[in-house]
Amino acid sequence: FRVTPQPGVPPEEAGAAVAAESSTGTWTTVWTDGLTSLDRYKGRCYHIEPVLGEKDQYICYVAYPLDLFEEGSVTNMFTSIVGNVFGFKALRALRLEDLRIPTAYIKTFQGPPHGIQVERDKLNKYGRPLLGCTIKPKLGLSAKNYGRAVYECLRGGLDFTKDDENVNSQPFMRWRDRFLFCAEAIYKSHAETGEIKGHYLNAT
């Protein structure tokens, strides 16, 4: 973390506060603290160095026990590390500068169920790059017009189209409606071109 403490707050205190607030620390002592080993689960600020050329700014290195994080959850990891520390009173400013994830934790992420070879097999496309695009505008199209854009792209020569990450199931275009119009576009473009086509729907 890049830390700028409030005036009068030493960098060691600011670094320790960030480590505590992003792990087991809370604003008061509670009786349930005695029901677990807080030492085992707390983050630790193990090194502090001043930022060259900047007044009252420090890089604070904080380490966390792996047991603090749910296996395979990016959401839980970031919520734990940065979800609650940016409004901390001991700090004038705080920024996450870098993050190193140990191999043991990386191995808990399953990753995609298959790779490019399976995609090529499904599309029956080999010996060249797969050509695709994200439908634009990413927000605001009705499901019918979205499906029309998918059809025009696929009929025009693309192998696949995909949803933008902002497209989910908003009032202007519900997920089920988008699915149905995209499926129609895929089947229609396949029938007209003789090529297998695809669309990647955002299901997050």
C-alpha positions as CSV (number, residue, x, y, z in Angstrom):
1,F,0.0,0.0,0.0
2,R,1.0,3.6,-0.6
3,V,0.2,5.3,2.7
4,T,-0.1,9.0,3.6
5,P,-0.6,9.2,7.4
6,Q,-2.6,12.0,9.0
7,P,-0.3,14.7,10.6
8,G,1.2,13.4,13.8
9,V,0.6,9.7,13.0
10,P,3.9,7.8,12.6
11,P,4.2,5.5,9.5
12,E,4.6,2.4,11.7
13,E,1.2,3.1,13.3
14,A,-0.4,3.8,9.9
15,G,1.0,0.6,8.4
16,A,-0.1,-1.5,11.4
17,A,-3.6,0.1,11.2
18,V,-3.9,-0.9,7.5
19,A,-2.8,-4.4,8.3
20,A,-5.3,-4.7,11.2
21,E,-8.2,-3.1,9.5
22,S,-7.9,-5.3,6.4
23,S,-7.8,-8.4,8.5
24,T,-8.9,-9.0,12.1
25,G,-8.9,-5.5,13.5
26,T,-12.1,-3.7,14.6
27,W,-12.7,-0.4,16.4
28,T,-13.2,-1.9,19.8
29,T,-12.5,-5.1,21.8
30,V,-15.3,-7.6,21.9
31,W,-15.7,-10.6,24.1
32,T,-15.7,-13.0,21.1
33,D,-12.1,-12.0,20.5
34,G,-11.2,-14.6,23.1
35,L,-13.0,-17.4,21.1
36,T,-10.3,-17.5,18.4
37,S,-6.6,-16.9,17.9
38,L,-6.5,-13.4,16.4
39,D,-2.7,-13.6,16.1
40,R,-3.1,-16.5,13.7
41,Y,-5.4,-14.5,11.4
42,K,-4.1,-10.9,11.5
43,G,-2.4,-9.1,8.7
44,R,1.1,-7.9,9.4
45,C,2.9,-4.8,8.2
46,Y,6.5,-6.2,7.9
47,H,8.3,-3.4,6.0
48,I,7.9,0.3,5.5
49,E,10.0,2.5,3.2
50,P,9.5,6.2,2.3
51,V,8.4,7.1,-1.3
52,L,11.3,8.9,-2.9
53,G,10.5,12.5,-3.8
54,E,7.2,12.5,-1.9
55,K,6.6,14.1,1.5
56,D,5.0,11.9,4.1
57,Q,4.2,9.0,1.8
58,Y,5.3,5.5,2.5
59,I,5.1,2.0,0.9
60,C,3.8,-0.4,3.6
61,Y,4.2,-4.1,2.8
62,V,1.5,-6.1,4.4
63,A,1.3,-9.9,4.5
64,Y,-1.9,-12.0,5.2
65,P,-2.4,-15.6,6.3
66,L,-3.9,-17.7,3.4
67,D,-6.6,-18.9,5.8
68,L,-8.2,-15.4,5.6
69,F,-9.3,-16.0,2.0
70,E,-11.9,-18.2,0.5
71,E,-10.3,-20.6,-2.0
72,G,-10.8,-19.6,-5.6
73,S,-12.6,-16.3,-4.8
74,V,-11.2,-13.1,-6.4
75,T,-14.2,-11.2,-4.9
76,N,-13.5,-12.4,-1.3
77,M,-9.7,-11.7,-1.7
78,F,-10.2,-8.1,-2.8
79,T,-13.1,-7.4,-0.4
80,S,-10.8,-8.6,2.4
81,I,-7.8,-6.6,1.4
82,V,-9.3,-3.3,0.2
83,G,-13.0,-3.4,1.1
84,N,-12.9,-1.5,4.3
85,V,-9.6,0.4,4.6
86,F,-10.0,3.5,2.4
87,G,-12.0,5.5,4.9
88,F,-9.6,4.9,7.8
89,K,-9.2,8.0,10.0
90,A,-5.5,7.5,10.7
91,L,-4.7,8.0,7.0
92,R,-4.9,11.0,4.8
93,A,-4.6,8.9,1.6
94,L,-4.2,5.2,0.8
95,R,-3.7,3.3,-2.5
96,L,-3.1,-0.3,-3.2
97,E,0.1,-0.3,-5.3
98,D,0.8,-3.9,-5.9
99,L,-0.4,-7.4,-5.0
100,R,1.5,-10.6,-5.0
101,I,-0.5,-13.8,-4.8
102,P,1.3,-16.9,-3.6
103,T,1.3,-20.0,-5.9
104,A,-0.6,-22.0,-3.2
105,Y,-3.5,-19.6,-3.4
106,I,-3.4,-19.3,-7.2
107,K,-3.8,-23.1,-7.4
108,T,-7.2,-22.8,-5.8
109,F,-8.6,-21.1,-8.8
110,Q,-9.9,-23.6,-11.3
111,G,-9.7,-21.4,-14.3
112,P,-11.7,-21.9,-17.5
113,P,-13.1,-25.5,-18.0
114,H,-11.4,-25.8,-21.4
115,G,-9.1,-23.9,-23.7
116,I,-8.8,-22.7,-27.3
117,Q,-8.7,-26.2,-28.8
118,V,-12.2,-27.0,-27.6
119,E,-13.4,-23.6,-28.9
120,R,-11.9,-24.4,-32.3
121,D,-13.5,-27.8,-32.3
122,K,-16.9,-26.4,-31.5
123,L,-16.6,-23.8,-34.2
124,N,-14.9,-26.1,-36.6
125,K,-12.2,-23.5,-37.4
126,Y,-8.6,-24.4,-37.7
127,G,-5.4,-22.9,-39.1
128,R,-6.2,-19.3,-38.6
129,P,-7.1,-16.9,-35.8
130,L,-10.7,-16.9,-34.6
131,L,-12.4,-13.6,-35.5
132,G,-14.9,-12.0,-33.2
133,C,-16.2,-8.8,-31.7
134,T,-18.0,-7.3,-28.8
135,I,-21.4,-5.9,-29.6
136,K,-21.7,-2.1,-29.4
137,P,-23.2,0.0,-28.0
138,K,-22.7,-2.2,-25.0
139,L,-25.7,-0.7,-23.1
140,G,-29.1,0.4,-24.3
141,L,-29.9,-1.9,-27.2
142,S,-33.2,-3.9,-26.9
143,A,-32.7,-7.7,-27.0
144,K,-34.2,-7.8,-30.5
145,N,-31.8,-5.1,-31.9
146,Y,-28.9,-6.8,-30.0
147,G,-29.7,-10.1,-31.7
148,R,-29.9,-8.2,-35.1
149,A,-26.4,-6.8,-34.5
150,V,-25.1,-10.4,-33.6
151,Y,-26.7,-11.7,-36.8
152,E,-25.1,-9.0,-39.0
153,C,-21.7,-9.6,-37.5
154,L,-21.8,-13.4,-37.9
155,R,-23.3,-13.3,-41.4
156,G,-20.7,-10.7,-42.3
157,G,-17.9,-13.2,-41.6
158,L,-17.1,-13.2,-37.9
159,D,-16.8,-16.5,-36.1
160,F,-18.3,-15.3,-32.9
161,T,-19.6,-12.3,-31.0
162,K,-19.6,-11.6,-27.3
163,D,-21.3,-9.6,-24.6
164,D,-19.5,-6.7,-23.0
165,E,-18.8,-7.3,-19.3
166,N,-21.4,-4.5,-18.4
167,V,-24.2,-6.4,-20.1
168,N,-26.1,-8.6,-17.6
169,S,-29.9,-8.6,-17.2
170,Q,-30.9,-4.9,-17.2
171,P,-34.4,-3.6,-17.7
172,F,-33.8,-2.6,-21.3
173,M,-32.5,-6.2,-22.2
174,R,-33.2,-9.1,-20.0
175,W,-30.7,-12.0,-20.1
176,R,-33.3,-14.6,-21.3
177,D,-34.5,-12.4,-24.1
178,R,-30.9,-11.7,-25.2
179,F,-30.2,-15.4,-25.1
180,L,-33.2,-16.2,-27.4
181,F,-32.4,-13.5,-29.9
182,C,-28.7,-14.4,-30.0
183,A,-29.6,-18.1,-30.5
184,E,-31.8,-17.1,-33.4
185,A,-29.0,-15.0,-34.9
186,I,-26.6,-17.9,-34.6
187,Y,-28.9,-20.4,-36.3
188,K,-29.8,-18.0,-39.0
189,S,-26.3,-17.0,-39.8
190,H,-25.2,-20.7,-39.8
191,A,-27.9,-21.6,-42.2
192,E,-27.0,-18.8,-44.6
193,T,-23.2,-19.1,-44.5
194,G,-22.8,-22.9,-43.9
195,E,-20.3,-22.1,-41.1
196,I,-20.7,-22.8,-37.4
197,K,-21.1,-19.5,-35.5
198,G,-21.1,-18.6,-31.8
199,H,-21.9,-16.0,-29.2
200,Y,-20.4,-15.7,-25.7
201,L,-23.0,-14.6,-23.2
202,N,-22.1,-12.9,-20.0
203,A,-23.4,-15.1,-17.2
204,T,-21.8,-13.3,-14.2
